[in-house]
Amino acid sequence: LDREELSVEEVAKVVRQLYDAEGDIGKVAAIVKRSKPWVSKHLAVTMRWDYRPRQLLEQGKCDDLELLGAYSQWLG
């Protein structure tokens, strides 16, 4: 996860895989040495977002996962 070239979506995919294996946000946070809110935000990326916030993330126009998640909920 510390590799610089990873996109937010790539990191989110790894976090999702760890969560699916461990089943607990606290365990995942300990494994990746990040906070529970950080893990939760990255898990949200793997949820079904509207295409518009996903497009903003992919284009690098916004990398605030909390904001993009709220935007997706507002759209949905």
C-alpha positions as CSV (number, residue, x, y, z in Angstrom):
1,L,0.0,0.0,0.0
2,D,2.9,2.4,0.4
3,R,3.9,2.1,-3.2
4,E,3.6,5.7,-4.7
5,E,2.0,4.6,-8.0
6,L,-1.1,3.1,-6.6
7,S,-4.3,4.9,-7.4
8,V,-7.0,5.4,-4.8
9,E,-9.1,2.7,-6.4
10,E,-6.2,0.2,-6.3
11,V,-5.7,0.9,-2.6
12,A,-9.4,0.5,-2.1
13,K,-9.4,-2.8,-3.8
14,V,-6.6,-4.1,-1.5
15,V,-8.5,-2.8,1.6
16,R,-11.7,-4.5,0.4
17,Q,-9.8,-7.8,-0.1
18,L,-8.3,-7.5,3.4
19,Y,-11.8,-6.7,4.8
20,D,-13.4,-9.7,3.0
21,A,-10.7,-11.9,4.5
22,E,-10.6,-10.5,8.0
23,G,-14.2,-9.3,8.4
24,D,-13.3,-6.5,10.7
25,I,-12.3,-2.9,10.1
26,G,-10.2,-2.8,13.2
27,K,-8.1,-5.8,12.0
28,V,-7.7,-4.2,8.6
29,A,-6.6,-0.9,10.2
30,A,-4.0,-2.8,12.2
31,I,-2.7,-4.7,9.2
32,V,-2.3,-1.6,7.0
33,K,-1.3,0.6,10.0
34,R,-4.0,3.2,9.3
35,S,-7.0,4.5,11.2
36,K,-10.4,2.9,11.2
37,P,-11.9,6.0,9.4
38,W,-9.2,5.7,6.7
39,V,-10.1,2.0,6.1
40,S,-13.9,2.9,6.1
41,K,-13.4,5.6,3.5
42,H,-11.5,3.3,1.3
43,L,-14.1,0.6,1.7
44,A,-16.7,3.1,0.5
45,V,-14.8,3.4,-2.8
46,T,-15.6,-0.2,-3.5
47,M,-19.3,0.3,-3.0
48,R,-21.5,1.2,-5.9
49,W,-21.0,4.9,-6.5
50,D,-22.7,6.9,-9.2
51,Y,-20.5,7.3,-12.3
52,R,-20.0,11.0,-11.7
53,P,-18.0,10.9,-8.4
54,R,-16.1,7.9,-9.7
55,Q,-15.2,9.9,-12.8
56,L,-14.0,12.8,-10.7
57,L,-11.8,10.4,-8.8
58,E,-10.4,8.6,-11.9
59,Q,-9.6,12.0,-13.6
60,G,-7.8,13.2,-10.5
61,K,-10.1,16.1,-10.1
62,C,-11.0,15.2,-6.5
63,D,-9.4,12.7,-4.2
64,D,-11.4,13.4,-1.0
65,L,-13.2,10.1,-0.5
66,E,-15.5,11.4,2.1
67,L,-16.7,14.2,-0.2
68,L,-17.1,11.9,-3.2
69,G,-19.0,9.4,-1.1
70,A,-21.4,12.1,0.1
71,Y,-21.8,13.3,-3.5
72,S,-22.6,9.8,-4.6
73,Q,-25.3,9.5,-1.9
74,W,-26.7,12.9,-2.7
75,L,-27.0,11.8,-6.4
76,G,-28.5,8.5,-5.6
